[in-house]
């Protein structure tokens, strides 16, 4: 079985602003978007999910004490 990426999680500084940007970038329909107070997810037809979290939460997932704003924070899952 060939592994494939199924979830990409991005850490952002402003969840609302990032959601507006990526939603426009991917031209996502309302039914593709799932949102909660701490994240926004976009599910594509091929099964790939693109998830936005606050940068601090991504740092916690990576077991880092501090999230550095100028560095990319992301998690790939397969």
GINOR-V652657 format. One record per run of one state. SS is the DSSP state (H for helix, E for strand, - for the rest). FROM is the first residue (numbers start at 0). LEN is the number of residues. If there is no record, write none. Layout:
BEGIN
ss from len
SS FROM LEN
SS FROM LEN
END
This chain:
BEGIN
ss from len
- 0 6
E 6 6
- 12 2
H 14 12
- 26 3
H 29 3
E 32 3
- 35 3
E 38 5
- 43 5
E 48 6
H 54 7
- 61 12
E 73 4
- 77 1
END
